[in-house]
Amino acid sequence: MKIQRTSPLTHKKHTREIDVAPGKYEYWLATDRNDRPLIQHYFPELSADDREFLLTGIPKEEWAQFDIAREVLLQAKEKKMIN
């Protein structure tokens, strides 16, 4: 199933092919967040990257960029280059 989500980090739309039954995904998505089963329990067949994409809309490539930027900021802070 092709799933399109917008990343909250970059506001870019991403489409990803995820091997999940449409009805199962739609049901999980329509369920109130407080009543939803944990995604790793509901979709144990999916990879952690696919589950993360379903939850947040952030593909692993963006997480990698975010981690690099975070590391640069932490290093700059350690060197007292920023507050």
N, C-alpha and C positions, 0 to 999 in steps of 0.2 A: 504494500500500500504506500502510495506517495503521500508524505505528510509535509505540509509547509508550516513553518513557525517563524516568528520574528525574534531575533536575538535582542535581549534587553541590553547587551553590552554595546553592540554596534548599530542596532536598529535595522540591520539587513535582514531580508527575507531569505530563508534557506529552505530548500526542498530536499528531503531525504527519503529514500526507498527503505521502508522497514517492513520486515516480514511479520505482519500482525493482521489478524482478521479485522476487517472494518467494523463489524458490529461490536467486537470486544473493545476496540479502541474508543469507539463512540460512546459506549456505555461507561467506560472508565472516565472519559473526559466529562460526561454529563453529570457524573456523581459529585455531590458536594465534597469539597476538599477535606472537610472534617470527617466525612464518612467513607472516603476512598480507602481501599486497601493499599498498603505500601506497594509502590510500583515494582519493587523487586519480588514481591510475592505474587502480584497479579500478572506480571510479565516475566517469569523466571527464564523463559526461553530467549529473551533479548539480551544483547550485550549491555554492559554498563554504559557505553557511549550512546547506544540507541535509547536506553531509558532516560539518560540525562537530556538527550535531545527532546524527548516527549515531554519531560518535566519543564525544561527551561527554554528550549528553542536554541540553545547554544551548542554548536557542533564542536567536536574535540579540537579542531584547528583553532577556533577562537579561544578556547580555554588555554591552549598553548601560548597564544599571543598575549593573553591576559596575564598568564604566569610570568612570562618574560618581562612585561611592563612592570608587574608588581615587584619582581626581583630587582630591576633597575632602580625603582623608587626606594626600596629598602636599602640598597647599597648606598644611594645618594644620601639617605637619611643617616646612615651609620657614619658617613664621612662628613656629616654636618653641612651638607650642601643645601639641604632644605629642612624646613621645620617638621 
